[in-house]
Amino acid sequence: MFFAIGTPPASAEPCPDVEVVFARGTGEPPGVGPTGQAFVDSLRQRVGDKTLGVYPVNYPATDQWTTGVDGIRDAGAHVTRMAATCPDTKMVLGGYSQGAAVMGFVTSAAVPDGVDPATVPKPLEPDIAEHVAAVVLYGTPNLRAMNFLGEPPVIIGPEYEPKTLKVCAPEDFVCSDGLNFAAHTSYGYDGLIAQGVDFAASRLGLEPAPPAAPPAQWDQLPAPQPPPAPAPPAPPAPAPLATP
């Protein structure tokens, strides 16, 4: 079961202006994972002179989804601690694949049906949502995927619903009705990161991304030169003189 007992480590954090709390996907190395790093790097370019902190959710991220609750507990404890010790920090919660499910459950207002409340973390206090500016989830497992895994569906809590964006690649078999397995690994290089970054930036009150440089215009290029005129034809050879 996704919800089981786990104990996250405690850590002290500074007070940045913005902090990304990101849970990596299954099988990714400790840290925020490639998708999370692409999100952080892109958002960092948008914050200007503000400080940006990053907290990688501490959980195994293995194919044993029973350990997912370790991430729920770790992320929930960290968010609660940040709200208390750094009340002016605006947090952005994010996750990819299994990590998206983890962060979705962090926002849930109630323990899912069929789960023993004594074995899982309590839902966050409602006022914690005031410290969360945005929730960006990439490739969130849908009902079909969670049923296949034997886990309860991911339900975003009402306090977080208006500030949540779920980004799903077309035909991604995890978050859509499609069956494209490769699509689930396309978030880092298929322009989908920008969707989540733009949403988070708008929720943070940051400036819009600068427009991409336009392609070169023809009137900015040297005018084409006319082709050289053909050489005049050579005069005909003189006729031979007649012999008397």
MDAnalysis code that builds the backbone (N, CA, C; Angstrom):
import MDAnalysis as mda
import numpy as np

u = mda.Universe.empty(732, n_residues=244, atom_resindex=np.repeat(np.arange(244), 3), trajectory=True)
u.add_TopologyAttr("name", ["N", "CA", "C"] * 244)
u.add_TopologyAttr("resid", np.arange(1, 245))
u.add_TopologyAttr("resname", ["MET", "PHE", "PHE", "ALA", "ILE", "GLY", "THR", "PRO", "PRO", "ALA", "SER", "ALA", "GLU", "PRO", "CYS", "PRO", "ASP", "VAL", "GLU", "VAL", "VAL", "PHE", "ALA", "ARG", "GLY", "THR", "GLY", "GLU", "PRO", "PRO", "GLY", "VAL", "GLY", "PRO", "THR", "GLY", "GLN", "ALA", "PHE", "VAL", "ASP", "SER", "LEU", "ARG", "GLN", "ARG", "VAL", "GLY", "ASP", "LYS", "THR", "LEU", "GLY", "VAL", "TYR", "PRO", "VAL", "ASN", "TYR", "PRO", "ALA", "THR", "ASP", "GLN", "TRP", "THR", "THR", "GLY", "VAL", "ASP", "GLY", "ILE", "ARG", "ASP", "ALA", "GLY", "ALA", "HIS", "VAL", "THR", "ARG", "MET", "ALA", "ALA", "THR", "CYS", "PRO", "ASP", "THR", "LYS", "MET", "VAL", "LEU", "GLY", "GLY", "TYR", "SER", "GLN", "GLY", "ALA", "ALA", "VAL", "MET", "GLY", "PHE", "VAL", "THR", "SER", "ALA", "ALA", "VAL", "PRO", "ASP", "GLY", "VAL", "ASP", "PRO", "ALA", "THR", "VAL", "PRO", "LYS", "PRO", "LEU", "GLU", "PRO", "ASP", "ILE", "ALA", "GLU", "HIS", "VAL", "ALA", "ALA", "VAL", "VAL", "LEU", "TYR", "GLY", "THR", "PRO", "ASN", "LEU", "ARG", "ALA", "MET", "ASN", "PHE", "LEU", "GLY", "GLU", "PRO", "PRO", "VAL", "ILE", "ILE", "GLY", "PRO", "GLU", "TYR", "GLU", "PRO", "LYS", "THR", "LEU", "LYS", "VAL", "CYS", "ALA", "PRO", "GLU", "ASP", "PHE", "VAL", "CYS", "SER", "ASP", "GLY", "LEU", "ASN", "PHE", "ALA", "ALA", "HIS", "THR", "SER", "TYR", "GLY", "TYR", "ASP", "GLY", "LEU", "ILE", "ALA", "GLN", "GLY", "VAL", "ASP", "PHE", "ALA", "ALA", "SER", "ARG", "LEU", "GLY", "LEU", "GLU", "PRO", "ALA", "PRO", "PRO", "ALA", "ALA", "PRO", "PRO", "ALA", "GLN", "TRP", "ASP", "GLN", "LEU", "PRO", "ALA", "PRO", "GLN", "PRO", "PRO", "PRO", "ALA", "PRO", "ALA", "PRO", "PRO", "ALA", "PRO", "PRO", "ALA", "PRO", "ALA", "PRO", "LEU", "ALA", "THR", "PRO"])
u.atoms.positions = np.array([
    [0.839, -1.196, 0.000],
    [0.000, 0.000, 0.000],
    [0.873, 1.245, 0.000],
    [0.436, 2.260, -0.722],
    [1.183, 3.510, -0.814],
    [1.353, 4.127, 0.560],
    [0.327, 4.020, 1.404],
    [0.383, 4.616, 2.741],
    [0.875, 3.567, 3.729],
    [2.036, 3.802, 4.280],
    [2.608, 2.916, 5.293],
    [3.476, 3.764, 6.199],
    [3.978, 3.157, 7.271],
    [4.716, 3.937, 8.252],
    [6.122, 4.221, 7.737],
    [6.597, 5.452, 7.911],
    [7.947, 5.855, 7.540],
    [8.342, 7.043, 8.379],
    [9.631, 7.283, 8.526],
    [10.102, 8.395, 9.349],
    [11.079, 9.238, 8.560],
    [10.765, 10.514, 8.274],
    [11.683, 11.364, 7.529],
    [12.714, 11.989, 8.455],
    [13.878, 12.325, 7.929],
    [14.861, 13.016, 8.757],
    [14.504, 14.470, 8.932],
    [14.940, 15.062, 10.025],
    [14.720, 16.483, 10.247],
    [15.878, 17.260, 9.648],
    [15.609, 18.499, 9.206],
    [16.665, 19.333, 8.653],
    [16.293, 20.775, 8.871],
    [17.309, 21.602, 8.964],
    [17.092, 23.036, 9.126],
    [17.258, 23.702, 7.777],
    [16.408, 24.663, 7.478],
    [16.434, 25.332, 6.188],
    [16.573, 26.833, 6.380],
    [17.260, 27.509, 5.463],
    [17.276, 28.972, 5.491],
    [15.927, 29.512, 5.030],
    [15.830, 30.804, 4.923],
    [14.563, 31.416, 4.515],
    [14.713, 32.133, 3.179],
    [14.626, 31.409, 2.080],
    [14.687, 32.049, 0.772],
    [13.376, 32.755, 0.463],
    [13.389, 33.585, -0.557],
    [12.145, 34.228, -0.988],
    [11.171, 33.200, -1.551],
    [11.717, 32.257, -2.306],
    [10.918, 31.197, -2.937],
    [11.619, 29.876, -2.676],
    [10.841, 28.837, -2.418],
    [11.436, 27.505, -2.284],
    [10.619, 26.494, -3.072],
    [11.328, 25.681, -3.852],
    [10.715, 24.574, -4.576],
    [10.884, 23.312, -3.745],
    [9.784, 22.654, -3.448],
    [9.792, 21.364, -2.755],
    [9.369, 20.338, -3.795],
    [10.310, 19.501, -4.242],
    [10.049, 18.636, -5.402],
    [10.342, 17.182, -5.066],
    [9.432, 16.294, -5.510],
    [9.591, 14.853, -5.327],
    [9.878, 14.204, -6.675],
    [10.993, 13.513, -6.764],
    [11.423, 12.896, -8.018],
    [10.567, 11.684, -8.359],
    [10.776, 11.158, -9.563],
    [10.020, 10.011, -10.024],
    [10.695, 8.689, -9.706],
    [9.999, 7.611, -10.008],
    [10.486, 6.263, -9.721],
    [11.822, 5.994, -10.404],
    [12.759, 5.475, -9.635],
    [14.038, 5.073, -10.189],
    [15.033, 6.188, -10.396],
    [14.643, 7.431, -10.146],
    [15.574, 8.539, -10.327],
    [16.483, 8.648, -9.103],
    [17.725, 9.094, -9.294],
    [18.664, 9.177, -8.168],
    [18.230, 10.220, -7.158],
    [18.714, 10.130, -5.926],
    [18.348, 11.115, -4.899],
    [18.596, 12.539, -5.371],
    [17.719, 13.416, -4.950],
    [17.710, 14.794, -5.433],
    [16.330, 15.105, -5.969],
    [16.247, 16.024, -6.894],
    [14.946, 16.360, -7.476],
    [14.702, 15.627, -8.786],
    [15.714, 14.896, -9.311],
    [15.545, 14.175, -10.555],
    [15.685, 15.090, -11.761],
    [15.839, 14.525, -12.965],
    [16.026, 15.334, -14.171],
    [14.869, 16.284, -14.459],
    [13.639, 15.811, -14.307],
    [12.491, 16.688, -14.555],
    [12.457, 17.812, -13.533],
    [12.679, 17.468, -12.277],
    [12.700, 18.495, -11.242],
    [13.811, 19.501, -11.451],
    [14.982, 19.020, -11.879],
    [16.100, 19.940, -12.097],
    [15.813, 20.889, -13.249],
    [15.194, 20.367, -14.308],
    [14.827, 21.238, -15.428],
    [13.830, 22.303, -14.977],
    [12.898, 21.910, -14.119],
    [11.923, 22.867, -13.588],
    [12.618, 23.925, -12.737],
    [13.498, 23.489, -11.847],
    [14.201, 24.427, -10.963],
    [15.072, 25.383, -11.769],
    [15.822, 24.843, -12.725],
    [16.717, 25.686, -13.521],
    [15.939, 26.748, -14.288],
    [14.808, 26.358, -14.849],
    [14.007, 27.312, -15.614],
    [13.369, 28.354, -14.706],
    [12.865, 27.928, -13.547],
    [12.254, 28.880, -12.623],
    [13.304, 29.833, -12.062],
    [14.516, 29.341, -11.864],
    [15.583, 30.189, -11.328],
    [15.852, 31.382, -12.254],
    [15.700, 31.164, -13.549],
    [15.909, 32.249, -14.504],
    [14.810, 33.307, -14.426],
    [13.716, 32.964, -13.777],
    [12.569, 33.874, -13.725],
    [12.489, 34.673, -12.426],
    [13.206, 34.263, -11.397],
    [13.028, 34.908, -10.092],
    [13.822, 36.204, -9.954],
    [14.695, 36.492, -10.918],
    [15.440, 37.744, -10.863],
    [16.362, 37.803, -9.663],
    [16.241, 38.889, -8.886],
    [17.130, 39.056, -7.733],
    [16.590, 38.395, -6.469],
    [15.490, 37.654, -6.580],
    [14.966, 36.923, -5.424],
    [15.813, 35.671, -5.190],
    [15.825, 35.199, -3.964],
    [16.550, 33.969, -3.657],
    [15.629, 32.770, -3.837],
    [16.194, 31.692, -4.348],
    [15.423, 30.479, -4.618],
    [16.076, 29.302, -3.914],
    [15.330, 28.678, -3.017],
    [15.800, 27.481, -2.343],
    [15.171, 26.247, -2.963],
    [15.801, 25.109, -2.760],
    [15.302, 23.839, -3.303],
    [15.359, 22.785, -2.205],
    [14.245, 22.073, -2.039],
    [14.208, 20.963, -1.084],
    [13.790, 19.698, -1.824],
    [14.722, 18.745, -2.005],
    [14.346, 17.471, -2.620],
    [13.680, 16.568, -1.584],
    [12.494, 16.122, -1.880],
    [11.767, 15.271, -0.934],
    [12.551, 13.978, -0.721],
    [12.685, 13.588, 0.515],
    [13.486, 12.428, 0.886],
    [12.594, 11.188, 0.964],
    [12.686, 10.360, -0.066],
    [11.963, 9.084, -0.052],
    [12.627, 8.169, -1.072],
    [12.402, 6.852, -0.994],
    [13.160, 5.928, -1.844],
    [12.892, 6.061, -3.341],
    [11.661, 6.375, -3.735],
    [11.290, 6.481, -5.155],
    [11.614, 5.193, -5.914],
    [11.316, 4.064, -5.300],
    [11.514, 2.778, -5.962],
    [10.189, 2.316, -6.552],
    [10.242, 1.155, -7.228],
    [8.996, 0.621, -7.767],
    [8.137, -0.023, -6.684],
    [8.614, -0.009, -5.453],
    [7.798, -0.438, -4.316],
    [7.037, 0.777, -3.802],
    [5.863, 0.988, -4.331],
    [5.121, 2.212, -4.013],
    [4.650, 2.269, -2.564],
    [4.850, 1.182, -1.827],
    [4.522, 1.223, -0.401],
    [5.370, 2.247, 0.331],
    [6.519, 2.594, -0.244],
    [7.396, 3.573, 0.404],
    [7.025, 5.009, 0.038],
    [6.021, 5.178, -0.795],
    [5.624, 6.533, -1.168],
    [5.204, 7.372, 0.018],
    [4.663, 6.727, 1.045],
    [4.242, 7.475, 2.224],
    [5.420, 8.132, 2.925],
    [6.618, 7.571, 2.746],
    [7.797, 8.224, 3.319],
    [7.953, 9.625, 2.738],
    [7.671, 9.737, 1.451],
    [7.745, 11.049, 0.815],
    [6.634, 11.972, 1.267],
    [5.439, 11.420, 1.445],
    [4.319, 12.234, 1.925],
    [4.644, 12.793, 3.305],
    [5.165, 11.938, 4.145],
    [5.498, 12.374, 5.504],
    [6.639, 13.393, 5.496],
    [7.682, 13.134, 4.706],
    [8.826, 14.042, 4.668],
    [8.432, 15.401, 4.092],
    [7.709, 15.389, 2.986],
    [7.311, 16.656, 2.366],
    [6.364, 17.430, 3.267],
    [5.385, 16.729, 3.852],
    [4.438, 17.413, 4.728],
    [5.114, 18.033, 5.935],
    [6.063, 17.292, 6.522],
    [6.776, 17.822, 7.684],
    [7.614, 19.034, 7.301],
    [8.244, 18.971, 6.133],
    [9.080, 20.095, 5.704],
    [8.237, 21.331, 5.411],
    [7.139, 21.147, 4.707],
    [6.269, 22.288, 4.386],
    [5.741, 22.928, 5.667],
    [5.340, 22.106, 6.618],
    [4.846, 22.628, 7.898],
    [5.936, 23.395, 8.632],
    [7.137, 22.841, 8.624],
    [8.255, 23.502, 9.299],
    [8.595, 24.836, 8.625],
    [8.588, 24.855, 7.298],
    [8.892, 26.093, 6.578],
    [7.837, 27.160, 6.853],
    [6.585, 26.754, 6.903],
    [5.519, 27.723, 7.175],
    [5.691, 28.358, 8.547],
    [6.231, 27.598, 9.497],
    [6.409, 28.117, 10.855],
    [7.678, 28.939, 11.001],
    [8.771, 28.472, 10.406],
    [10.066, 29.135, 10.614],
    [10.395, 30.176, 9.552],
    [9.803, 30.055, 8.383],
    [10.045, 31.004, 7.288],
    [8.699, 31.434, 6.709],
    [7.894, 32.132, 7.482],
    [6.521, 32.431, 7.051],
    [6.431, 33.299, 5.805],
    [7.490, 34.027, 5.468],
    [7.445, 34.881, 4.285],
    [7.907, 34.171, 3.020],
    [8.415, 32.961, 3.158],
    [8.842, 32.196, 1.987],
    [7.621, 31.669, 1.244],
    [7.618, 31.866, -0.068],
    [6.553, 31.315, -0.899],
    [7.025, 29.972, -1.444],
    [6.270, 28.934, -1.148],
    [6.662, 27.594, -1.575],
    [5.952, 27.182, -2.856],
    [6.693, 26.440, -3.677],
    [6.149, 25.811, -4.875],
    [6.335, 24.313, -4.698],
    [5.245, 23.582, -4.636],
    [5.307, 22.130, -4.505],
    [5.290, 21.515, -5.892],
    [6.148, 20.538, -6.115],
    [6.211, 19.914, -7.428],
    [6.574, 18.455, -7.329],
    [6.294, 17.727, -8.392],
    [6.645, 16.321, -8.428],
    [6.482, 15.771, -9.822],
    [7.147, 14.650, -10.055],
    [7.066, 13.973, -11.351],
    [6.730, 12.509, -11.124],
    [5.734, 12.008, -11.852],
    [5.355, 10.606, -11.832],
    [4.983, 10.164, -10.412],
    [5.680, 9.199, -9.831],
    [5.371, 8.807, -8.450],
    [5.493, 10.011, -7.519],
    [6.457, 10.877, -7.800],
    [6.616, 12.084, -6.990],
    [5.433, 13.020, -7.098],
    [4.781, 13.040, -8.268],
    [3.578, 13.860, -8.416],
    [2.455, 13.311, -7.551],
    [2.359, 11.976, -7.472],
    [1.360, 11.373, -6.585],
    [1.670, 11.710, -5.130],
    [2.940, 11.632, -4.766],
    [3.344, 11.972, -3.398],
    [2.900, 13.385, -3.047],
    [3.225, 14.345, -3.912],
    [2.903, 15.735, -3.607],
    [1.407, 15.999, -3.692],
    [0.716, 15.268, -4.547],
    [-0.735, 15.396, -4.582],
    [-1.360, 14.965, -3.269],
    [-0.874, 13.841, -2.725],
    [-1.384, 13.379, -1.433],
    [-1.036, 14.348, -0.306],
    [0.102, 15.033, -0.425],
    [0.459, 16.026, 0.596],
    [-0.619, 17.097, 0.702],
    [-1.233, 17.446, -0.419],
    [-2.257, 18.499, -0.409],
    [-3.629, 17.996, 0.007],
    [-3.816, 16.678, 0.086],
    [-5.148, 16.130, 0.345],
    [-5.701, 16.618, 1.681],
    [-6.987, 16.902, 1.679],
    [-7.632, 17.407, 2.890],
    [-8.049, 16.292, 3.837],
    [-8.031, 15.054, 3.355],
    [-8.473, 13.933, 4.186],
    [-7.692, 12.688, 3.805],
    [-7.605, 11.756, 4.725],
    [-6.993, 10.465, 4.441],
    [-7.901, 9.721, 3.468],
    [-7.349, 9.118, 2.405],
    [-8.191, 8.420, 1.433],
    [-9.025, 7.315, 2.070],
    [-10.163, 7.061, 1.480],
    [-11.027, 5.977, 1.944],
    [-10.268, 4.649, 1.911],
    [-10.482, 3.863, 2.933],
    [-9.863, 2.550, 2.995],
    [-8.477, 2.535, 3.603],
    [-7.953, 3.708, 3.965],
    [-6.622, 3.793, 4.570],
    [-6.779, 4.065, 6.058],
    [-6.077, 3.310, 6.874],
    [-6.137, 3.484, 8.326],
    [-5.454, 4.797, 8.704],
    [-6.182, 5.763, 9.248],
    [-5.564, 7.052, 9.604],
    [-4.422, 6.930, 10.599],
    [-4.405, 5.857, 11.367],
    [-3.340, 5.699, 12.358],
    [-1.997, 5.365, 11.720],
    [-2.007, 4.975, 10.449],
    [-0.767, 4.535, 9.796],
    [-0.182, 5.577, 8.856],
    [-0.825, 6.722, 8.739],
    [-0.381, 7.715, 7.755],
    [-0.289, 9.095, 8.393],
    [0.428, 10.019, 7.760],
    [0.487, 11.381, 8.299],
    [-0.885, 12.048, 8.272],
    [-1.113, 12.914, 9.222],
    [-2.346, 13.694, 9.207],
    [-2.299, 14.705, 8.062],
    [-3.437, 15.059, 7.502],
    [-3.446, 16.117, 6.483],
    [-2.883, 17.417, 7.047],
    [-2.342, 18.234, 6.168],
    [-1.801, 19.524, 6.589],
    [-2.895, 20.405, 7.173],
    [-2.513, 21.248, 8.105],
    [-3.462, 22.228, 8.627],
    [-3.884, 23.172, 7.496],
    [-5.146, 23.603, 7.479],
    [-5.626, 24.441, 6.368],
    [-4.811, 25.707, 6.142],
    [-4.297, 26.312, 7.215],
    [-3.581, 27.577, 7.035],
    [-2.211, 27.403, 6.385],
    [-1.736, 26.164, 6.273],
    [-0.456, 25.933, 5.589],
    [-0.569, 26.335, 4.122],
    [-1.750, 26.184, 3.560],
    [-1.942, 26.506, 2.142],
    [-1.621, 27.959, 1.834],
    [-1.722, 28.836, 2.823],
    [-1.418, 30.246, 2.592],
    [0.051, 30.467, 2.244],
    [0.902, 29.514, 2.596],
    [2.335, 29.645, 2.347],
    [2.756, 28.956, 1.051],
    [1.827, 28.307, 0.388],
    [2.109, 27.602, -0.864],
    [1.543, 28.419, -2.016],
    [2.431, 28.873, -2.890],
    [1.997, 29.707, -4.016],
    [1.468, 28.871, -5.166],
    [2.071, 27.706, -5.402],
    [1.682, 26.905, -6.564],
    [2.039, 25.447, -6.327],
    [1.304, 24.581, -7.021],
    [1.589, 23.149, -7.038],
    [1.666, 22.746, -8.507],
    [2.801, 22.207, -8.926],
    [3.008, 21.828, -10.327],
    [3.365, 20.347, -10.371],
    [2.516, 19.566, -11.022],
    [2.684, 18.114, -11.045],
    [2.824, 17.640, -12.487],
    [3.884, 16.907, -12.759],
    [4.158, 16.381, -14.097],
    [3.884, 14.880, -14.136],
    [3.056, 14.464, -15.087],
    [2.788, 13.041, -15.254],
    [2.150, 12.399, -14.043],
    [1.149, 13.059, -13.468],
    [0.484, 12.530, -12.275],
    [-0.270, 11.245, -12.606],
    [-0.035, 10.152, -11.909],
    [-0.770, 8.919, -12.187],
    [-2.279, 9.127, -12.061],
    [-3.003, 8.727, -13.102],
    [-4.454, 8.901, -13.087],
    [-5.123, 7.723, -12.376],
    [-6.447, 7.720, -12.411],
    [-7.200, 6.684, -11.699],
    [-6.846, 5.296, -12.208],
    [-6.714, 5.157, -13.529],
    [-6.361, 3.856, -14.098],
    [-5.023, 3.371, -13.560],
    [-4.040, 4.267, -13.535],
    [-2.707, 3.891, -13.062],
    [-2.720, 3.545, -11.577],
    [-3.423, 4.345, -10.785],
    [-3.452, 4.079, -9.346],
    [-4.213, 2.798, -9.038],
    [-5.271, 2.524, -9.782],
    [-5.983, 1.257, -9.601],
    [-5.072, 0.077, -9.929],
    [-4.307, 0.217, -11.006],
    [-3.377, -0.843, -11.402],
    [-2.358, -1.111, -10.299],
    [-1.927, -0.045, -9.631],
    [-0.938, -0.168, -8.559],
    [-1.559, -0.547, -7.219],
    [-2.889, -0.590, -7.165],
    [-3.566, -0.913, -5.918],
    [-3.531, 0.207, -4.906],
    [-3.495, 1.453, -5.403],
    [-3.413, 2.615, -4.526],
    [-4.655, 3.488, -4.675],
    [-4.967, 4.292, -3.667],
    [-6.119, 5.197, -3.771],
    [-5.833, 6.310, -4.769],
    [-6.869, 6.898, -5.326],
    [-6.663, 7.983, -6.292],
    [-6.077, 9.221, -5.631],
    [-5.356, 9.989, -6.437],
    [-4.773, 11.246, -5.956],
    [-5.842, 12.330, -6.038],
    [-6.187, 12.897, -4.897],
    [-7.204, 13.955, -4.849],
    [-6.569, 15.201, -4.254],
    [-6.529, 16.258, -5.049],
    [-5.961, 17.523, -4.579],
    [-6.945, 18.168, -3.608],
    [-6.434, 18.650, -2.489],
    [-7.296, 19.293, -1.503],
    [-7.881, 20.596, -2.019],
    [-9.070, 20.982, -1.549],
    [-9.734, 22.195, -2.046],
    [-8.932, 23.466, -1.812],
    [-8.112, 23.513, -0.776],
    [-7.295, 24.702, -0.527],
    [-6.207, 24.868, -1.582],
    [-5.863, 23.772, -2.252],
    [-4.760, 23.793, -3.215],
    [-5.235, 23.693, -4.659],
    [-6.472, 23.289, -4.853],
    [-6.978, 23.069, -6.213],
    [-6.792, 24.281, -7.118],
    [-7.133, 25.506, -6.680],
    [-6.995, 26.655, -7.589],
    [-5.552, 26.986, -7.937],
    [-4.617, 26.513, -7.147],
    [-3.208, 26.843, -7.388],
    [-2.418, 25.648, -7.895],
    [-3.126, 24.641, -8.427],
    [-2.483, 23.417, -8.909],
    [-2.589, 23.302, -10.419],
    [-1.481, 22.920, -11.048],
    [-1.453, 22.612, -12.481],
    [-0.902, 21.206, -12.655],
    [-1.659, 20.373, -13.360],
    [-1.181, 19.047, -13.736],
    [-0.787, 19.088, -15.208],
    [0.464, 18.795, -15.483],
    [0.970, 18.782, -16.854],
    [1.066, 17.328, -17.296],
    [0.395, 16.996, -18.392],
    [0.378, 15.620, -18.891],
    [0.748, 15.625, -20.363],
    [1.789, 14.897, -20.720],
    [2.197, 14.806, -22.118],
    [1.131, 14.067, -22.915],
    [0.901, 14.476, -24.162],
    [-0.084, 13.779, -24.989],
    [0.214, 12.283, -25.074],
    [-0.811, 11.487, -24.840],
    [-0.746, 10.028, -24.935],
    [0.104, 9.372, -23.846],
    [0.510, 10.118, -22.833],
    [1.262, 9.533, -21.716],
    [0.399, 8.469, -21.046],
    [0.899, 7.238, -20.983],
    [0.082, 6.141, -20.460],
    [-0.159, 6.244, -18.959],
    [0.603, 7.081, -18.248],
    [0.439, 7.209, -16.800],
    [-0.651, 8.203, -16.437],
    [-0.741, 9.307, -17.170],
    [-1.665, 10.374, -16.776],
    [-2.796, 10.613, -17.765],
    [-2.783, 9.932, -18.909],
    [-3.847, 10.117, -19.895],
    [-4.425, 8.758, -20.260],
    [-5.343, 8.760, -21.211],
    [-5.916, 7.502, -21.680],
    [-5.059, 6.860, -22.763],
    [-3.939, 7.502, -23.108],
    [-3.068, 6.970, -24.148],
    [-2.253, 5.786, -23.669],
    [-1.492, 5.236, -24.595],
    [-0.671, 4.064, -24.287],
    [0.771, 4.273, -24.738],
    [1.207, 5.522, -24.761],
    [2.560, 5.833, -25.209],
    [3.499, 5.842, -24.002],
    [4.308, 4.802, -23.888],
    [5.224, 4.708, -22.753],
    [6.332, 5.751, -22.859],
    [6.791, 6.021, -24.070],
    [7.878, 6.987, -24.251],
    [7.453, 8.393, -23.852],
    [6.167, 8.700, -24.008],
    [5.700, 10.055, -23.684],
    [5.912, 10.382, -22.214],
    [5.938, 9.367, -21.374],
    [6.087, 9.623, -19.932],
    [7.487, 10.109, -19.572],
    [8.419, 9.945, -20.486],
    [9.787, 10.405, -20.229],
    [10.125, 11.660, -21.023],
    [9.114, 12.319, -21.575],
    [9.366, 13.446, -22.485],
    [9.305, 14.810, -21.813],
    [9.044, 14.870, -20.522],
    [8.773, 16.168, -19.890],
    [9.984, 17.096, -19.876],
    [11.166, 16.540, -19.778],
    [12.345, 17.386, -19.668],
    [12.798, 18.024, -20.959],
    [12.294, 17.535, -22.110],
    [12.819, 18.057, -23.369],
    [11.741, 18.320, -24.412],
    [10.496, 18.321, -24.036],
    [9.425, 18.477, -25.018],
    [8.638, 19.766, -24.808],
    [9.238, 20.763, -24.176],
    [8.568, 22.040, -23.974],
    [7.533, 22.039, -22.875],
    [7.389, 20.923, -22.160],
    [6.353, 20.828, -21.138],
    [6.782, 21.447, -19.813],
    [8.078, 21.497, -19.580],
    [8.560, 22.134, -18.351],
    [8.092, 23.579, -18.302],
    [8.157, 24.262, -19.439],
    [7.802, 25.686, -19.486],
    [6.361, 25.925, -19.059],
    [5.459, 24.983, -19.338],
    [4.067, 25.166, -18.927],
    [3.971, 25.293, -17.408],
    [4.653, 24.400, -16.713],
    [4.627, 24.450, -15.255],
    [5.349, 25.655, -14.697],
    [6.463, 26.025, -15.322],
    [7.226, 27.183, -14.854],
    [6.423, 28.460, -15.046],
    [5.778, 28.598, -16.198],
    [4.961, 29.796, -16.440],
    [3.842, 29.905, -15.407],
    [3.227, 28.768, -15.084],
    [2.144, 28.774, -14.101],
    [2.673, 29.172, -12.728],
    [3.775, 28.557, -12.312],
    [4.346, 28.882, -11.003],
    [4.782, 30.338, -10.950],
    [5.402, 30.814, -12.021],
    [5.867, 32.203, -12.052],
    [4.704, 33.175, -11.931],
    [3.604, 32.863, -12.595],
    [2.441, 33.753, -12.506],
    [1.862, 33.749, -11.100],
    [1.856, 32.585, -10.457],
    [1.343, 32.505, -9.094],
    [2.264, 33.227, -8.110],
    [3.539, 33.298, -8.451],
    [4.508, 33.993, -7.604],
    [4.559, 35.487, -7.890],
    [3.831, 35.925, -8.902],
    [3.841, 37.338, -9.261],
    [5.102, 37.768, -9.972],
    [5.771, 36.828, -10.658],
    [6.994, 37.151, -11.375],
    [6.672, 37.683, -12.764],
    [7.654, 38.325, -13.356],
    [7.480, 38.872, -14.694],
    [7.306, 37.737, -15.698],
    [6.502, 37.974, -16.753],
    [6.382, 36.949, -17.796],
    [7.730, 36.681, -18.450],
    [7.847, 35.501, -19.014],
    [9.088, 35.159, -19.705],
    [9.267, 36.068, -20.905],
    [10.492, 36.511, -21.186],
    [10.708, 37.340, -22.370],
    [10.386, 36.555, -23.623],
    [9.846, 37.222, -24.642],
    [9.523, 36.496, -25.874],
    [10.781, 35.968, -26.536],
    [10.615, 34.880, -27.234],
    [11.751, 34.307, -27.948],
    [12.190, 35.253, -29.056],
    [13.465, 35.232, -29.348],
    [13.985, 36.100, -30.400],
    [13.333, 35.740, -31.724],
    [12.848, 36.741, -32.476],
    [12.198, 36.437, -33.754],
    [13.217, 35.963, -34.772],
    [12.776, 35.190, -35.739],
    [13.713, 34.775, -36.788],
    [14.153, 35.976, -37.610],
    [15.281, 35.839, -38.258],
    [15.803, 36.936, -39.077],
    [14.807, 37.292, -40.171],
    [14.609, 38.570, -40.381],
    [13.708, 39.043, -41.420],
    [14.485, 39.230, -42.722],
    [13.769, 39.051, -43.816],
    [14.436, 39.192, -45.107],
    [14.984, 40.601, -45.302],
    [14.250, 41.618, -44.727],
    [14.723, 42.975, -44.942],
    [15.937, 43.307, -44.089],
    [16.325, 42.382, -43.202],
    [17.533, 42.594, -42.419],
    [18.745, 41.929, -43.063],
    [18.505, 41.195, -44.123],
    [19.586, 40.507, -44.800],
    [20.054, 41.333, -45.989],
    [21.281, 41.166, -46.423],
    [21.741, 41.899, -47.609],
    [20.845, 41.612, -48.796],
    [20.561, 42.659, -49.546],
    [19.719, 42.484, -50.726],
    [20.416, 41.563, -51.712],
    [19.669, 40.646, -52.309],
    [20.310, 39.750, -53.280],
    [20.813, 40.533, -54.479],
    [21.967, 40.191, -54.974],
    [22.558, 40.847, -56.133],
    [22.080, 40.164, -57.404],
    [21.819, 40.970, -58.444],
    [21.395, 40.340, -59.706],
    [22.521, 39.498, -60.269],
    [22.159, 38.460, -60.967],
    [23.218, 37.624, -61.557],
    [23.998, 38.418, -62.594],
    [25.262, 38.135, -62.763],
    [26.051, 38.867, -63.769],
    [25.489, 38.657, -65.163],
    [25.598, 39.730, -65.965],
    [25.107, 39.640, -67.346],
    [25.945, 38.636, -68.115],
    [25.313, 37.895, -68.992],
    [26.096, 36.922, -69.774],
    [27.083, 37.631, -70.696],
    [28.192, 37.022, -70.904],
    [29.197, 37.596, -71.804],
    [28.647, 37.648, -73.221],
    [28.972, 38.719, -73.970],
    [28.475, 38.800, -75.364],
    [29.052, 37.661, -76.182],
    [28.291, 37.200, -77.162],
    [28.799, 36.088, -77.986],
    [30.028, 36.517, -78.784],
    [30.901, 35.611, -78.979],
    [32.113, 35.899, -79.776],
    [31.728, 36.168, -81.225],
    [32.393, 37.129, -81.893],
    [32.066, 37.397, -83.314],
    [32.397, 36.182, -84.156],
    [31.648, 35.995, -85.238],
    [31.918, 34.824, -86.096],
    [33.299, 34.924, -86.736],
    [33.892, 33.821, -86.951],
    [35.208, 33.792, -87.602],
    [35.078, 34.278, -89.039],
    [36.047, 35.063, -89.554],
    [35.949, 35.545, -90.953],
    [35.977, 34.381, -91.932],
    [35.241, 34.551, -93.018],
    [35.196, 33.506, -94.049],
    [36.544, 33.428, -94.752],
    [36.996, 32.277, -95.134],
    [38.280, 32.154, -95.837],
    [38.225, 32.845, -97.192],
    [39.344, 33.449, -97.621],
    [39.403, 34.121, -98.921],
    [39.346, 33.087, -100.040],
    [38.655, 33.469, -101.100],
    [38.555, 32.551, -102.250],
    [39.894, 32.501, -102.978],
    [40.290, 31.381, -103.467],
    [41.539, 31.224, -104.218],
    [41.266, 31.496, -105.696],
    [42.047, 32.403, -106.365],
    [41.784, 32.659, -107.801],
    [42.089, 31.420, -108.628],
])
